[in-house]
Amino acid sequence: MTNNPHRTQKLIFTALFAAIIYIGIWVLRIPLPAIVGRPFIHFGNPLMILAIILLGGGWGFVAGAIGLGGFDVLNGYAATSWLTVSEVAVMAIVVTLLIKALKLRDHPGRIVVVGIVAGATKVVTSYLVGVSEALMVGTSLNVAIGAAFASLLAAVINAVAAAVIVPLLYLALRPVFDRMRARS
């Protein structure tokens, strides 16, 4: 195994983001009533999106999967943690492709578009997770589709929060990450 300072730095930041994502859910969790699942408002999603932007799709996925998936496993959502990790994978793909298409590094103002699209993606993935959860407990497809739609309030609130929080945190943290990259 070779000693690669850049890889070590990525591992450290990935672990840091995983912990911050977990804490972002654990510290502020506002449960909402829903027909399907047990949704709640939290800061985990914006932090996961930020990890994907700053660390890249692969490392950001690992941080999000550990932070969000780990929270699920340790807090009573273990049966559906695989759905959470699947959502993180979709988000990593969408955000990575969007960053490449927008050439985000050249135009930091485009981060708002990334936040909005990531939020919209979260609503879609939350809907699909809701349908899957309803089907897992034995409801019919028609009932699952309706129940998942009726349970989207938390996803919409989290999406709006992501659209606001991601650009603000990115603009605050990007200079720090740029300085650290320049040193390595």
PyRosetta script that sets phi, psi and omega in degrees:
from pyrosetta import init, pose_from_sequence

init()
pose = pose_from_sequence("MTNNPHRTQKLIFTALFAAIIYIGIWVLRIPLPAIVGRPFIHFGNPLMILAIILLGGGWGFVAGAIGLGGFDVLNGYAATSWLTVSEVAVMAIVVTLLIKALKLRDHPGRIVVVGIVAGATKVVTSYLVGVSEALMVGTSLNVAIGAAFASLLAAVINAVAAAVIVPLLYLALRPVFDRMRARS")
pose.set_psi(1, 130.0)
pose.set_omega(1, -179.3)
pose.set_phi(2, -89.3)
pose.set_psi(2, 154.5)
pose.set_omega(2, 178.2)
pose.set_phi(3, -89.3)
pose.set_psi(3, 106.9)
pose.set_omega(3, -178.3)
pose.set_phi(4, -117.2)
pose.set_psi(4, 106.1)
pose.set_omega(4, -177.2)
pose.set_phi(5, -61.4)
pose.set_psi(5, -34.0)
pose.set_omega(5, 180.0)
pose.set_phi(6, -65.2)
pose.set_psi(6, -43.0)
pose.set_omega(6, 178.3)
pose.set_phi(7, -65.3)
pose.set_psi(7, -41.4)
pose.set_omega(7, 178.0)
pose.set_phi(8, -61.5)
pose.set_psi(8, -42.9)
pose.set_omega(8, 177.9)
pose.set_phi(9, -61.6)
pose.set_psi(9, -42.7)
pose.set_omega(9, 178.2)
pose.set_phi(10, -62.5)
pose.set_psi(10, -42.4)
pose.set_omega(10, 178.5)
pose.set_phi(11, -62.0)
pose.set_psi(11, -42.5)
pose.set_omega(11, 180.0)
pose.set_phi(12, -64.3)
pose.set_psi(12, -46.3)
pose.set_omega(12, 179.5)
pose.set_phi(13, -67.0)
pose.set_psi(13, -33.9)
pose.set_omega(13, 176.7)
pose.set_phi(14, -64.0)
pose.set_psi(14, -46.1)
pose.set_omega(14, 178.1)
pose.set_phi(15, -63.4)
pose.set_psi(15, -41.0)
pose.set_omega(15, 178.5)
pose.set_phi(16, -62.1)
pose.set_psi(16, -46.0)
pose.set_omega(16, 178.7)
pose.set_phi(17, -64.8)
pose.set_psi(17, -39.4)
pose.set_omega(17, 178.3)
pose.set_phi(18, -58.8)
pose.set_psi(18, -44.2)
pose.set_omega(18, 179.3)
pose.set_phi(19, -66.5)
pose.set_psi(19, -41.7)
pose.set_omega(19, -179.6)
pose.set_phi(20, -65.8)
pose.set_psi(20, -39.5)
pose.set_omega(20, 177.9)
pose.set_phi(21, -62.3)
pose.set_psi(21, -47.1)
pose.set_omega(21, 178.6)
pose.set_phi(22, -58.1)
pose.set_psi(22, -48.1)
pose.set_omega(22, -179.9)
pose.set_phi(23, -64.7)
pose.set_psi(23, -35.6)
pose.set_omega(23, 178.2)
pose.set_phi(24, -62.0)
pose.set_psi(24, -26.1)
pose.set_omega(24, 175.7)
pose.set_phi(25, -87.5)
pose.set_psi(25, -44.0)
pose.set_omega(25, -172.9)
pose.set_phi(26, -67.0)
pose.set_psi(26, -40.7)
pose.set_omega(26, -175.0)
pose.set_phi(27, -70.9)
pose.set_psi(27, -47.4)
pose.set_omega(27, -177.9)
pose.set_phi(28, -121.1)
pose.set_psi(28, 106.2)
pose.set_omega(28, -179.9)
pose.set_phi(29, -134.8)
pose.set_psi(29, 112.8)
pose.set_omega(29, 178.8)
pose.set_phi(30, -112.3)
pose.set_psi(30, 103.1)
pose.set_omega(30, -178.8)
pose.set_phi(31, -69.0)
pose.set_psi(31, 146.8)
pose.set_omega(31, 176.6)
pose.set_phi(32, -125.2)
pose.set_psi(32, 145.6)
pose.set_omega(32, 176.9)
pose.set_phi(33, -69.2)
pose.set_psi(33, 144.0)
pose.set_omega(33, 179.7)
pose.set_phi(34, -155.8)
pose.set_psi(34, 153.5)
pose.set_omega(34, 177.2)
pose.set_phi(35, -73.3)
pose.set_psi(35, -36.6)
pose.set_omega(35, -177.7)
pose.set_phi(36, -119.3)
pose.set_psi(36, 131.9)
pose.set_omega(36, 175.9)
pose.set_phi(37, 74.4)
pose.set_psi(37, -171.0)
pose.set_omega(37, 178.1)
pose.set_phi(38, -130.4)
pose.set_psi(38, 70.7)
pose.set_omega(38, -174.5)
pose.set_phi(39, -73.7)
pose.set_psi(39, 155.4)
pose.set_omega(39, 176.4)
pose.set_phi(40, -151.6)
pose.set_psi(40, 158.0)
pose.set_omega(40, 176.4)
pose.set_phi(41, -85.4)
pose.set_psi(41, 137.0)
pose.set_omega(41, -179.6)
pose.set_phi(42, -160.5)
pose.set_psi(42, 170.8)
pose.set_omega(42, 180.0)
pose.set_phi(43, -96.1)
pose.set_psi(43, 3.8)
pose.set_omega(43, -176.9)
pose.set_phi(44, -62.9)
pose.set_psi(44, -40.9)
pose.set_omega(44, -177.5)
pose.set_phi(45, -66.1)
pose.set_psi(45, -47.8)
pose.set_omega(45, 177.3)
pose.set_phi(46, -59.9)
pose.set_psi(46, -36.7)
pose.set_omega(46, 179.4)
pose.set_phi(47, -69.1)
pose.set_psi(47, -35.7)
pose.set_omega(47, 176.2)
pose.set_phi(48, -65.5)
pose.set_psi(48, -42.5)
pose.set_omega(48, 178.2)
pose.set_phi(49, -62.7)
pose.set_psi(49, -42.7)
pose.set_omega(49, 178.1)
pose.set_phi(50, -62.0)
pose.set_psi(50, -40.2)
pose.set_omega(50, 177.0)
pose.set_phi(51, -61.2)
pose.set_psi(51, -42.1)
pose.set_omega(51, 179.6)
pose.set_phi(52, -63.8)
pose.set_psi(52, -41.5)
pose.set_omega(52, -179.2)
pose.set_phi(53, -66.6)
pose.set_psi(53, -48.0)
pose.set_omega(53, -173.2)
pose.set_phi(54, -81.4)
pose.set_psi(54, -31.2)
pose.set_omega(54, -177.7)
pose.set_phi(55, -99.7)
pose.set_psi(55, -16.9)
pose.set_omega(55, -173.9)
pose.set_phi(56, 99.5)
pose.set_psi(56, 163.9)
pose.set_omega(56, -174.3)
pose.set_phi(57, -60.1)
pose.set_psi(57, -45.2)
pose.set_omega(57, -177.1)
pose.set_phi(58, -67.8)
pose.set_psi(58, -53.9)
pose.set_omega(58, -179.8)
pose.set_phi(59, -67.1)
pose.set_psi(59, -38.3)
pose.set_omega(59, 177.3)
pose.set_phi(60, -63.9)
pose.set_psi(60, -38.3)
pose.set_omega(60, 175.5)
pose.set_phi(61, -60.7)
pose.set_psi(61, -45.9)
pose.set_omega(61, -179.5)
pose.set_phi(62, -60.4)
pose.set_psi(62, -45.7)
pose.set_omega(62, 179.4)
pose.set_phi(63, -61.4)
pose.set_psi(63, -44.8)
pose.set_omega(63, 179.7)
pose.set_phi(64, -67.0)
pose.set_psi(64, -40.5)
pose.set_omega(64, 179.8)
pose.set_phi(65, -65.2)
pose.set_psi(65, -41.3)
pose.set_omega(65, 179.0)
pose.set_phi(66, -70.0)
pose.set_psi(66, -46.3)
pose.set_omega(66, -177.5)
pose.set_phi(67, -66.8)
pose.set_psi(67, -53.9)
pose.set_omega(67, -178.4)
pose.set_phi(68, -74.7)
pose.set_psi(68, -46.9)
pose.set_omega(68, 179.9)
pose.set_phi(69, -65.5)
pose.set_psi(69, -40.1)
pose.set_omega(69, 177.2)
pose.set_phi(70, -62.8)
pose.set_psi(70, -40.2)
pose.set_omega(70, 176.5)
pose.set_phi(71, -60.0)
pose.set_psi(71, -46.0)
pose.set_omega(71, 179.9)
pose.set_phi(72, -58.8)
pose.set_psi(72, -47.4)
pose.set_omega(72, -177.6)
pose.set_phi(73, -62.0)
pose.set_psi(73, -39.1)
pose.set_omega(73, -174.4)
pose.set_phi(74, -89.1)
pose.set_psi(74, -5.1)
pose.set_omega(74, -174.2)
pose.set_phi(75, -131.2)
pose.set_psi(75, 32.7)
pose.set_omega(75, 171.8)
pose.set_phi(76, 88.6)
pose.set_psi(76, 12.1)
pose.set_omega(76, 179.5)
pose.set_phi(77, -118.8)
pose.set_psi(77, 22.6)
pose.set_omega(77, -173.6)
pose.set_phi(78, -58.8)
pose.set_psi(78, -35.9)
pose.set_omega(78, -177.3)
pose.set_phi(79, -63.2)
pose.set_psi(79, -25.6)
pose.set_omega(79, -178.8)
pose.set_phi(80, -116.2)
pose.set_psi(80, 14.0)
pose.set_omega(80, -179.5)
pose.set_phi(81, -64.0)
pose.set_psi(81, -28.9)
pose.set_omega(81, 177.8)
pose.set_phi(82, -64.4)
pose.set_psi(82, -31.5)
pose.set_omega(82, 176.4)
pose.set_phi(83, -69.2)
pose.set_psi(83, -38.0)
pose.set_omega(83, 177.6)
pose.set_phi(84, -63.6)
pose.set_psi(84, -45.4)
pose.set_omega(84, 179.4)
pose.set_phi(85, -64.2)
pose.set_psi(85, -35.4)
pose.set_omega(85, 176.1)
pose.set_phi(86, -64.1)
pose.set_psi(86, -40.7)
pose.set_omega(86, 176.0)
pose.set_phi(87, -61.1)
pose.set_psi(87, -40.9)
pose.set_omega(87, 178.5)
pose.set_phi(88, -62.8)
pose.set_psi(88, -40.6)
pose.set_omega(88, 179.1)
pose.set_phi(89, -62.1)
pose.set_psi(89, -45.8)
pose.set_omega(89, 178.2)
pose.set_phi(90, -61.3)
pose.set_psi(90, -44.6)
pose.set_omega(90, -179.4)
pose.set_phi(91, -62.6)
pose.set_psi(91, -41.1)
pose.set_omega(91, 179.4)
pose.set_phi(92, -61.8)
pose.set_psi(92, -41.0)
pose.set_omega(92, 179.3)
pose.set_phi(93, -66.6)
pose.set_psi(93, -49.3)
pose.set_omega(93, -177.4)
pose.set_phi(94, -62.2)
pose.set_psi(94, -49.0)
pose.set_omega(94, -177.3)
pose.set_phi(95, -65.8)
pose.set_psi(95, -41.1)
pose.set_omega(95, 179.3)
pose.set_phi(96, -62.7)
pose.set_psi(96, -45.9)
pose.set_omega(96, 178.6)
pose.set_phi(97, -64.0)
pose.set_psi(97, -39.3)
pose.set_omega(97, 179.9)
pose.set_phi(98, -66.2)
pose.set_psi(98, -42.2)
pose.set_omega(98, 178.7)
pose.set_phi(99, -61.9)
pose.set_psi(99, -42.5)
pose.set_omega(99, 178.5)
pose.set_phi(100, -65.8)
pose.set_psi(100, -40.9)
pose.set_omega(100, -179.3)
pose.set_phi(101, -67.2)
pose.set_psi(101, -37.4)
pose.set_omega(101, -178.1)
pose.set_phi(102, -88.1)
pose.set_psi(102, -7.7)
pose.set_omega(102, -175.5)
pose.set_phi(103, 50.1)
pose.set_psi(103, 57.4)
pose.set_omega(103, -172.8)
pose.set_phi(104, -54.5)
pose.set_psi(104, -38.1)
pose.set_omega(104, -177.2)
pose.set_phi(105, -60.8)
pose.set_psi(105, -30.3)
pose.set_omega(105, -178.6)
pose.set_phi(106, -83.5)
pose.set_psi(106, -22.4)
pose.set_omega(106, -175.0)
pose.set_phi(107, -138.0)
pose.set_psi(107, 83.1)
pose.set_omega(107, -177.2)
pose.set_phi(108, -57.8)
pose.set_psi(108, -25.0)
pose.set_omega(108, 179.3)
pose.set_phi(109, -63.3)
pose.set_psi(109, -20.3)
pose.set_omega(109, -179.3)
pose.set_phi(110, -74.9)
pose.set_psi(110, -3.7)
pose.set_omega(110, 178.4)
pose.set_phi(111, -62.2)
pose.set_psi(111, -27.1)
pose.set_omega(111, 177.5)
pose.set_phi(112, -62.3)
pose.set_psi(112, -41.4)
pose.set_omega(112, 178.1)
pose.set_phi(113, -63.2)
pose.set_psi(113, -41.8)
pose.set_omega(113, 178.5)
pose.set_phi(114, -60.7)
pose.set_psi(114, -44.5)
pose.set_omega(114, 179.0)
pose.set_phi(115, -60.7)
pose.set_psi(115, -42.5)
pose.set_omega(115, -179.4)
pose.set_phi(116, -68.1)
pose.set_psi(116, -46.6)
pose.set_omega(116, -179.9)
pose.set_phi(117, -65.5)
pose.set_psi(117, -39.6)
pose.set_omega(117, 177.6)
pose.set_phi(118, -63.3)
pose.set_psi(118, -41.0)
pose.set_omega(118, 177.0)
pose.set_phi(119, -62.0)
pose.set_psi(119, -44.1)
pose.set_omega(119, 178.5)
pose.set_phi(120, -64.3)
pose.set_psi(120, -38.5)
pose.set_omega(120, 177.1)
pose.set_phi(121, -61.9)
pose.set_psi(121, -40.5)
pose.set_omega(121, 178.9)
pose.set_phi(122, -62.5)
pose.set_psi(122, -39.0)
pose.set_omega(122, 178.0)
pose.set_phi(123, -62.9)
pose.set_psi(123, -44.4)
pose.set_omega(123, -179.7)
pose.set_phi(124, -64.4)
pose.set_psi(124, -46.7)
pose.set_omega(124, -179.2)
pose.set_phi(125, -66.7)
pose.set_psi(125, -35.6)
pose.set_omega(125, 177.3)
pose.set_phi(126, -64.6)
pose.set_psi(126, -38.6)
pose.set_omega(126, 177.2)
pose.set_phi(127, -62.4)
pose.set_psi(127, -46.7)
pose.set_omega(127, -179.6)
pose.set_phi(128, -65.0)
pose.set_psi(128, -36.8)
pose.set_omega(128, 175.4)
pose.set_phi(129, -64.5)
pose.set_psi(129, -41.7)
pose.set_omega(129, 178.0)
pose.set_phi(130, -60.4)
pose.set_psi(130, -42.7)
pose.set_omega(130, 176.8)
pose.set_phi(131, -62.3)
pose.set_psi(131, -45.4)
pose.set_omega(131, -179.9)
pose.set_phi(132, -61.5)
pose.set_psi(132, -44.1)
pose.set_omega(132, 179.5)
pose.set_phi(133, -63.3)
pose.set_psi(133, -40.9)
pose.set_omega(133, 179.1)
pose.set_phi(134, -65.0)
pose.set_psi(134, -39.7)
pose.set_omega(134, 178.0)
pose.set_phi(135, -67.8)
pose.set_psi(135, -33.2)
pose.set_omega(135, 179.6)
pose.set_phi(136, -64.5)
pose.set_psi(136, -28.7)
pose.set_omega(136, 179.7)
pose.set_phi(137, -93.3)
pose.set_psi(137, 5.1)
pose.set_omega(137, 171.4)
pose.set_phi(138, 99.0)
pose.set_psi(138, 12.0)
pose.set_omega(138, 177.4)
pose.set_phi(139, -78.2)
pose.set_psi(139, 161.7)
pose.set_omega(139, 176.9)
pose.set_phi(140, -75.2)
pose.set_psi(140, 163.5)
pose.set_omega(140, -177.9)
pose.set_phi(141, -60.3)
pose.set_psi(141, -44.7)
pose.set_omega(141, -179.0)
pose.set_phi(142, -61.5)
pose.set_psi(142, -42.7)
pose.set_omega(142, 178.3)
pose.set_phi(143, -67.2)
pose.set_psi(143, -41.3)
pose.set_omega(143, 179.5)
pose.set_phi(144, -60.6)
pose.set_psi(144, -41.9)
pose.set_omega(144, 179.7)
pose.set_phi(145, -63.3)
pose.set_psi(145, -46.0)
pose.set_omega(145, 179.3)
pose.set_phi(146, -68.1)
pose.set_psi(146, -42.1)
pose.set_omega(146, -179.0)
pose.set_phi(147, -66.6)
pose.set_psi(147, -39.3)
pose.set_omega(147, 178.7)
pose.set_phi(148, -64.9)
pose.set_psi(148, -40.4)
pose.set_omega(148, 178.0)
pose.set_phi(149, -64.1)
pose.set_psi(149, -41.1)
pose.set_omega(149, -179.3)
pose.set_phi(150, -70.1)
pose.set_psi(150, -13.9)
pose.set_omega(150, -177.0)
pose.set_phi(151, -103.4)
pose.set_psi(151, 16.9)
pose.set_omega(151, -173.6)
pose.set_phi(152, -86.1)
pose.set_psi(152, -0.5)
pose.set_omega(152, -175.1)
pose.set_phi(153, -56.1)
pose.set_psi(153, -48.3)
pose.set_omega(153, -179.7)
pose.set_phi(154, -61.2)
pose.set_psi(154, -40.9)
pose.set_omega(154, -180.0)
pose.set_phi(155, -63.2)
pose.set_psi(155, -40.9)
pose.set_omega(155, -179.9)
pose.set_phi(156, -66.9)
pose.set_psi(156, -43.4)
pose.set_omega(156, 178.5)
pose.set_phi(157, -63.7)
pose.set_psi(157, -43.6)
pose.set_omega(157, 177.6)
pose.set_phi(158, -63.3)
pose.set_psi(158, -36.4)
pose.set_omega(158, 179.0)
pose.set_phi(159, -66.3)
pose.set_psi(159, -43.4)
pose.set_omega(159, 178.0)
pose.set_phi(160, -64.1)
pose.set_psi(160, -42.6)
pose.set_omega(160, 177.6)
pose.set_phi(161, -60.3)
pose.set_psi(161, -42.5)
pose.set_omega(161, 179.2)
pose.set_phi(162, -62.7)
pose.set_psi(162, -41.6)
pose.set_omega(162, -179.2)
pose.set_phi(163, -63.0)
pose.set_psi(163, -26.5)
pose.set_omega(163, 179.7)
pose.set_phi(164, -93.3)
pose.set_psi(164, -47.1)
pose.set_omega(164, -173.0)
pose.set_phi(165, -71.2)
pose.set_psi(165, -41.6)
pose.set_omega(165, -176.2)
pose.set_phi(166, -58.3)
pose.set_psi(166, -51.2)
pose.set_omega(166, 179.2)
pose.set_phi(167, -61.7)
pose.set_psi(167, -39.6)
pose.set_omega(167, -179.0)
pose.set_phi(168, -64.5)
pose.set_psi(168, -47.7)
pose.set_omega(168, -179.9)
pose.set_phi(169, -67.4)
pose.set_psi(169, -38.4)
pose.set_omega(169, 179.4)
pose.set_phi(170, -61.7)
pose.set_psi(170, -48.1)
pose.set_omega(170, -178.7)
pose.set_phi(171, -64.0)
pose.set_psi(171, -30.7)
pose.set_omega(171, 177.8)
pose.set_phi(172, -76.7)
pose.set_psi(172, -37.7)
pose.set_omega(172, -173.7)
pose.set_phi(173, -93.1)
pose.set_psi(173, -21.0)
pose.set_omega(173, -176.5)
pose.set_phi(174, -57.6)
pose.set_psi(174, -44.6)
pose.set_omega(174, 179.0)
pose.set_phi(175, -60.3)
pose.set_psi(175, -35.9)
pose.set_omega(175, 178.3)
pose.set_phi(176, -64.3)
pose.set_psi(176, -47.0)
pose.set_omega(176, 179.4)
pose.set_phi(177, -65.4)
pose.set_psi(177, -37.6)
pose.set_omega(177, 178.3)
pose.set_phi(178, -63.8)
pose.set_psi(178, -41.9)
pose.set_omega(178, 178.1)
pose.set_phi(179, -63.7)
pose.set_psi(179, -40.8)
pose.set_omega(179, -179.2)
pose.set_phi(180, -68.0)
pose.set_psi(180, -38.0)
pose.set_omega(180, 177.5)
pose.set_phi(181, -65.7)
pose.set_psi(181, -36.9)
pose.set_omega(181, -179.2)
pose.set_phi(182, -65.7)
pose.set_psi(182, -30.9)
pose.set_omega(182, -179.9)
pose.set_phi(183, -73.8)
pose.set_psi(183, -29.6)
pose.set_omega(183, -175.2)
pose.set_phi(184, -89.9)
pose.dump_pdb("model.pdb")
